């Protein structure tokens, strides 16, 4: 079997890797396809250092995003209770239902930080009262928001 060589990808290649990845490929594939098309470069000590710097910068960026999510979680839990006003009918039944957009709007009004409504899980709320909603702020950070639904 032929010896494999290492190259650094310059762009995303399906089934091989992402831009900046260090991959091992067959010499013919590198020589005849990847290198002439500028899709990859041969590995040298300088290129390896660049790859390492990019990885570290990406790791720092992801860490900063996680820290921001942790800060938002702390803010949500510190505030404690978010009030949502809805129109009410008989027997304290509200018109419509409380949606994730309503919760996101209440959180943004209180904290000043925007929350993606698609990452909010709200139970079925059809009456006045207190409820809990789950917010997925990051892949590893989940917060719980306490909601109070009151008459408008």
C-alpha positions as MATLAB code, in Angstrom:
seq = 'XXXXXXXXXXXXXXXXXXXXXXXXXXXXXXXXXXXXXXXXXXXXXXXXXXXXXXXXXXXXXXXXXXXXXXXXXXXXXXXXXXXXXXXXXXXXXXXXXXXXXXXXXXXXXXXXXXXXXXXXXXXXXXXXXXXXXXXXXXXXXXXXXXXXXXXX';
ca = [
       0.000    0.000    0.000;
       1.274    3.466   -0.890;
       2.453    5.911    1.737;
      -0.066    8.609    2.629;
       0.862   12.275    2.831;
      -0.446   15.074    5.019;
      -2.019   18.195    3.565;
      -3.882   21.153    5.054;
      -7.239   21.872    3.428;
      -7.902   25.376    2.178;
     -11.630   24.805    1.715;
     -14.340   22.433    2.901;
     -14.306   19.136    1.046;
     -17.184   16.739    1.594;
     -16.190   13.439    3.192;
     -12.634   14.707    3.775;
     -12.712   17.676    6.136;
     -13.230   21.348    6.838;
     -11.071   24.290    5.863;
      -7.907   24.350    7.981;
      -8.012   20.633    8.834;
      -4.860   18.546    8.673;
      -5.705   15.342    6.764;
      -3.843   12.351    5.360;
      -4.584   11.497    1.738;
      -3.146    9.312   -0.974;
      -0.197   10.913   -2.794;
      -1.935   10.737   -6.180;
      -5.097   12.397   -4.862;
      -3.047   15.235   -3.410;
      -0.724   15.611   -6.401;
      -3.356   15.297   -9.139;
      -6.473   16.829   -7.597;
      -6.095   18.784   -4.348;
      -2.846   20.688   -4.916;
      -3.383   21.799   -8.567;
      -6.868   23.096   -7.773;
      -5.613   25.028   -4.723;
      -7.887   23.042   -2.405;
      -4.989   22.044   -0.148;
      -1.347   22.861    0.605;
       1.503   20.583    1.592;
       2.381   20.578    5.269;
       5.451   22.473    6.367;
       6.428   23.602    9.854;
       5.131   27.110    9.061;
       1.800   25.809    7.784;
       1.437   23.593   10.869;
       1.990   26.635   13.110;
      -0.706   28.534   11.195;
      -3.109   25.623   11.618;
      -2.364   25.510   15.336;
      -2.943   29.283   15.672;
      -6.277   29.016   13.829;
      -7.381   26.137   16.053;
      -6.485   28.104   19.177;
      -8.328   31.198   17.900;
     -11.408   29.080   17.118;
     -11.232   27.442   20.550;
     -11.045   30.893   22.200;
     -14.008   32.103   20.115;
     -16.130   29.102   21.121;
     -15.122   29.568   24.756;
     -16.207   33.234   24.601;
     -19.593   32.226   23.175;
     -20.058   29.714   25.997;
     -19.067   32.326   28.610;
     -21.644   34.732   27.163;
     -24.313   32.007   27.431;
     -23.310   31.361   31.057;
     -23.612   35.092   31.791;
     -27.081   35.208   30.240;
     -28.115   32.134   32.254;
     -26.978   33.860   35.451;
     -28.909   37.009   34.502;
     -32.078   35.017   33.773;
     -31.870   33.124   37.055;
     -31.047   36.287   39.015;
     -34.097   38.151   37.726;
     -36.174   35.158   38.727;
     -39.622   36.001   37.382;
     -40.684   37.301   33.980;
     -44.165   38.773   33.612;
     -46.212   38.249   30.466;
     -49.478   40.169   30.014;
     -52.321   38.539   28.085;
     -55.998   39.271   27.486;
     -58.222   37.210   29.760;
     -61.707   35.714   29.352;
     -63.844   33.719   31.764;
     -62.320   31.477   34.470;
     -58.892   33.117   34.071;
     -58.496   31.573   30.618;
     -56.303   33.636   28.316;
     -57.079   34.377   24.694;
     -54.624   32.429   22.586;
     -51.585   30.953   24.249;
     -48.185   32.078   25.483;
     -45.621   31.424   22.759;
     -41.847   31.212   22.700;
     -41.818   34.644   21.029;
     -43.692   36.113   24.017;
     -41.144   34.600   26.403;
     -38.209   35.839   24.290;
     -39.714   39.328   24.242;
     -40.155   39.356   28.046;
     -36.577   38.176   28.593;
     -35.191   40.756   26.171;
     -37.180   43.528   27.886;
     -35.771   42.558   31.297;
     -32.183   41.639   30.466;
     -31.522   43.655   27.325;
     -30.083   40.516   25.692;
     -31.658   38.839   22.699;
     -32.676   35.179   23.021;
     -33.442   32.943   20.036;
     -37.132   32.006   20.300;
     -36.484   28.682   18.527;
     -34.412   27.543   21.506;
     -37.203   28.141   24.036;
     -39.459   25.314   25.177;
     -42.727   26.595   26.633;
     -45.378   24.349   28.230;
     -49.008   24.720   27.128;
     -50.169   27.865   28.892;
     -53.881   28.564   28.654;
     -54.621   30.103   32.060;
     -53.189   32.772   34.325;
     -50.523   31.599   36.748;
     -46.848   30.745   37.084;
     -44.988   28.426   34.732;
     -41.437   27.407   33.838;
     -39.863   27.635   30.385;
     -36.604   25.998   29.334;
     -34.046   27.942   27.307;
     -31.184   26.291   25.457;
     -28.613   29.077   25.333;
     -25.672   26.944   24.167;
     -25.012   23.274   23.475;
     -23.836   22.908   27.083;
     -25.846   25.674   28.805;
     -29.546   25.391   29.637;
     -31.503   27.849   31.764;
     -34.954   27.801   33.312;
     -37.077   30.939   33.249;
     -39.956   31.409   35.675;
     -42.954   33.000   33.979;
     -45.966   34.730   35.487;
     -48.922   35.190   33.174;
     -51.124   38.092   34.274;
     -54.197   39.844   32.903;
     -53.526   42.763   30.601;
];
